[in-house]
Amino acid sequence: MGSALANAWERATPWPAGWDVRFVAETGSTNDDLGARAAELPDGTVLAAGHQTAGRGRLGRRWEAPPGANLLASILLRRPPSDPGELVRRVSLAAVDACRAVAGVEARLKWPNDVIVGDRKLAGVLAERHASDVVVVGIGLNVGWAPDGAARLGDDVDPADVLAALLAAFDELPADVGPAYRAALDTLGRGVRVERADGDLVGTATDIEPDGRLVVVDGEGSTRHVSVGDVVHLWPRSRGEPP
């Protein structure tokens, strides 16, 4: 299985210029691998894996998939912005573009780091800051397999092609991705429950701040600015709120 996966990646679409893409058939975590070598690897190093035995998402949640089925990759970026969350937004937007270009799938975003189709999760993005002014951004995107209740791109889609399209889309993003992120964010205008360590917040998500904080108006009409939490969409935009 390992050699077959490696051969498939060697036959992949040529990578966009400036990216150093590497592949391993199996590892614990691509984020951990790049983080451990952050001081020595060049900017734009990308590590993709056919299978991860210790993949994870936000809050330490496990991210699992059968070998060879999905896109499991991490990107090392030097000279990151002061807010690593901007890189999550950039990679998420690039993933949306890649899904459309490669599979014709119209995905959107759920705050803070999920790519969704309808209300089903398609991908998760995780950024981690390391020494030497480096941020590693990992993405797990369901291509040929998805857990119950989640979305996937389809059996005839190659994870390597999705990665190539994602990197190309990342290169085309503008300096200010705020407007594009706001337009792609399906959370705005919806009723939400934000699950936080200090208690849940229920209200309507009305806006996104330039630093990525979600603006929520609670049931008493108070405006809250949320920087950390898990969002559950409670009701659709049925009241005419703009996205």
C-alpha positions as CSV (number, residue, x, y, z in Angstrom):
1,M,0.0,0.0,0.0
2,G,2.8,2.4,0.9
3,S,4.6,2.1,-2.5
4,A,1.3,2.4,-4.4
5,L,0.4,5.6,-2.6
6,A,3.9,7.0,-3.2
7,N,3.6,6.2,-6.9
8,A,0.3,7.9,-7.1
9,W,1.7,11.1,-5.7
10,E,4.7,11.0,-8.0
11,R,2.3,11.0,-10.9
12,A,0.3,13.9,-9.5
13,T,-0.4,17.2,-11.2
14,P,2.8,19.3,-11.2
15,W,3.0,21.4,-8.1
16,P,2.8,25.2,-8.4
17,A,6.1,27.0,-8.4
18,G,7.6,27.9,-5.1
19,W,6.2,25.0,-3.1
20,D,8.3,22.1,-1.9
21,V,5.9,19.2,-1.7
22,R,6.9,16.0,0.0
23,F,5.0,12.8,0.6
24,V,5.1,10.0,3.2
25,A,2.9,6.9,3.1
26,E,2.3,7.0,6.8
27,T,3.2,9.1,9.8
28,G,1.9,10.2,13.2
29,S,1.1,13.8,12.3
30,T,2.2,15.9,9.4
31,N,1.9,19.0,11.7
32,D,4.2,17.4,14.3
33,D,6.7,16.4,11.6
34,L,7.0,19.8,10.1
35,G,7.0,21.4,13.6
36,A,9.9,19.3,14.7
37,R,12.0,20.4,11.8
38,A,10.7,24.0,11.6
39,A,14.1,25.6,12.1
40,E,15.7,23.8,9.1
41,L,12.9,23.5,6.5
42,P,12.4,26.2,3.9
43,D,9.3,28.4,3.6
44,G,6.6,26.7,1.6
45,T,7.5,23.1,2.6
46,V,4.4,20.9,2.3
47,L,4.2,17.5,3.8
48,A,1.3,15.2,2.7
49,A,0.6,11.7,4.1
50,G,-1.3,8.8,2.8
51,H,-2.3,7.9,6.4
52,Q,-1.9,9.6,9.8
53,T,-2.0,7.6,13.0
54,A,-2.1,10.6,15.3
55,G,-3.8,13.3,13.2
56,R,-5.8,15.9,15.1
57,G,-8.0,18.9,14.8
58,R,-8.8,21.7,17.2
59,L,-8.8,21.0,20.9
60,G,-6.8,17.8,20.4
61,R,-9.7,15.9,18.6
62,R,-8.5,12.9,16.6
63,W,-8.7,13.1,12.8
64,E,-8.8,9.7,11.1
65,A,-9.2,8.3,7.6
66,P,-8.4,5.1,5.8
67,P,-5.0,5.0,4.0
68,G,-5.0,6.8,0.7
69,A,-8.5,8.1,0.9
70,N,-8.3,11.8,1.8
71,L,-6.0,14.8,1.7
72,L,-3.9,15.0,4.8
73,A,-1.3,17.7,4.6
74,S,0.6,20.4,6.4
75,I,2.2,23.6,5.1
76,L,5.1,25.4,6.8
77,L,5.1,29.2,6.4
78,R,7.8,31.5,7.6
79,R,7.3,35.2,8.4
80,P,3.6,34.7,9.4
81,P,1.2,37.4,10.3
82,S,1.0,38.2,14.0
83,D,-2.4,36.4,14.1
84,P,-1.9,32.7,12.9
85,G,-5.7,32.7,12.5
86,E,-5.2,34.6,9.3
87,L,-3.4,31.6,7.8
88,V,-6.3,29.4,8.8
89,R,-8.6,31.8,6.9
90,R,-6.3,31.8,3.9
91,V,-5.9,28.0,3.7
92,S,-9.7,27.6,4.2
93,L,-10.4,29.9,1.3
94,A,-7.9,28.1,-0.9
95,A,-9.6,24.8,0.0
96,V,-13.0,26.2,-1.1
97,D,-11.5,27.3,-4.4
98,A,-9.8,23.9,-4.9
99,C,-13.0,21.9,-4.2
100,R,-14.8,23.9,-6.8
101,A,-12.0,23.7,-9.4
102,V,-11.2,19.9,-9.0
103,A,-14.6,18.4,-8.1
104,G,-17.2,21.0,-8.9
105,V,-18.2,21.1,-5.2
106,E,-19.5,24.4,-3.8
107,A,-18.2,24.5,-0.3
108,R,-18.5,27.2,2.3
109,L,-16.9,28.0,5.7
110,K,-18.1,27.6,9.3
111,W,-16.3,29.7,11.9
112,P,-13.6,29.3,13.0
113,N,-11.9,26.6,10.9
114,D,-14.3,24.2,9.1
115,V,-15.0,23.8,5.4
116,I,-18.6,22.6,4.9
117,V,-21.0,21.5,2.3
118,G,-24.5,22.3,3.5
119,D,-24.1,21.7,7.2
120,R,-21.8,18.7,6.7
121,K,-18.1,19.0,7.5
122,L,-15.8,18.5,4.6
123,A,-12.5,19.7,6.0
124,G,-10.8,21.1,9.1
125,V,-7.8,23.4,9.3
126,L,-5.4,23.8,12.2
127,A,-2.6,26.4,12.7
128,E,0.2,25.9,15.2
129,R,3.0,28.4,15.9
130,H,6.5,27.0,16.4
131,A,10.0,28.3,17.1
132,S,12.0,30.4,14.6
133,D,8.9,32.5,13.6
134,V,7.2,29.6,11.8
135,V,3.5,28.6,11.6
136,V,2.5,25.1,10.4
137,V,-1.1,24.9,9.0
138,G,-2.6,21.5,8.7
139,I,-5.6,20.4,6.7
140,G,-7.6,17.2,6.6
141,L,-10.1,17.2,3.7
142,N,-12.5,14.3,3.0
143,V,-11.9,13.2,-0.6
144,G,-12.8,9.5,-1.1
145,W,-14.0,8.8,2.5
146,A,-16.0,10.6,5.2
147,P,-17.3,9.6,8.6
148,D,-21.0,9.4,9.2
149,G,-22.7,12.7,8.7
150,A,-19.7,14.4,7.0
151,A,-19.2,15.4,3.3
152,R,-16.6,14.2,0.8
153,L,-15.6,15.2,-2.7
154,G,-16.1,11.8,-4.4
155,D,-14.4,8.5,-5.5
156,D,-13.0,9.9,-8.7
157,V,-11.1,12.8,-7.1
158,D,-7.3,12.5,-6.5
159,P,-6.2,14.0,-3.2
160,A,-2.9,15.1,-4.9
161,D,-4.9,17.1,-7.5
162,V,-6.8,18.8,-4.6
163,L,-3.6,19.8,-2.9
164,A,-2.1,21.2,-6.2
165,A,-5.3,23.3,-6.7
166,L,-5.2,24.4,-3.1
167,L,-1.6,25.7,-3.3
168,A,-2.4,27.4,-6.6
169,A,-5.4,29.1,-5.1
170,F,-3.4,30.1,-2.0
171,D,-1.0,31.9,-4.3
172,E,-3.8,33.9,-5.9
173,L,-5.4,35.2,-2.7
174,P,-5.3,39.0,-2.2
175,A,-3.3,40.7,0.5
176,D,-6.5,41.3,2.4
177,V,-8.6,38.2,2.5
178,G,-11.2,39.7,4.9
179,P,-13.9,40.4,2.3
180,A,-13.5,37.0,0.7
181,Y,-13.6,35.2,4.0
182,R,-16.7,37.1,5.1
183,A,-18.4,36.3,1.8
184,A,-17.6,32.6,2.2
185,L,-18.6,32.3,5.9
186,D,-21.9,30.5,6.1
187,T,-22.1,31.3,9.9
188,L,-23.1,34.9,9.4
189,G,-26.8,35.7,9.7
190,R,-27.5,32.4,11.3
191,G,-28.5,31.4,14.8
192,V,-25.6,29.8,16.6
193,R,-24.6,28.2,19.8
194,V,-20.9,28.9,20.6
195,E,-19.6,26.2,22.9
196,R,-16.9,27.8,25.2
197,A,-15.0,26.7,28.3
198,D,-16.9,29.3,30.4
199,G,-20.3,28.4,29.1
200,D,-22.3,28.3,25.9
201,L,-23.4,31.5,24.1
202,V,-26.6,31.4,22.0
203,G,-27.5,34.2,19.6
204,T,-27.2,35.4,16.0
205,A,-23.8,35.6,14.3
206,T,-23.9,39.1,12.7
207,D,-20.3,39.9,11.7
208,I,-16.6,39.0,11.7
209,E,-13.9,41.3,13.0
210,P,-10.7,42.0,11.0
211,D,-8.8,39.9,13.6
212,G,-11.2,36.9,13.0
213,R,-13.4,37.3,16.1
214,L,-17.0,36.4,15.6
215,V,-19.6,39.0,16.5
216,V,-22.7,37.4,18.2
217,V,-25.8,39.2,19.4
218,D,-27.3,37.2,22.3
219,G,-31.0,36.8,23.2
220,E,-30.9,40.0,25.4
221,G,-29.5,42.1,22.5
222,S,-26.0,42.3,23.9
223,T,-23.1,42.2,21.4
224,R,-20.4,39.7,22.1
225,H,-17.0,39.3,20.5
226,V,-15.9,35.6,20.5
227,S,-12.3,34.7,19.8
228,V,-12.4,31.0,20.8
229,G,-15.2,28.4,20.7
230,D,-17.0,25.7,18.7
231,V,-20.0,26.9,16.6
232,V,-23.1,24.9,16.1
233,H,-25.5,26.3,13.4
234,L,-29.0,26.4,14.9
235,W,-31.1,27.9,12.1
236,P,-30.6,29.1,8.6
237,R,-30.7,32.6,7.2
238,S,-34.5,32.7,7.2
239,R,-34.9,36.4,8.2
240,G,-33.3,38.1,5.3
241,E,-30.0,38.8,7.0
242,P,-27.2,39.4,4.5
243,P,-24.2,37.1,4.5
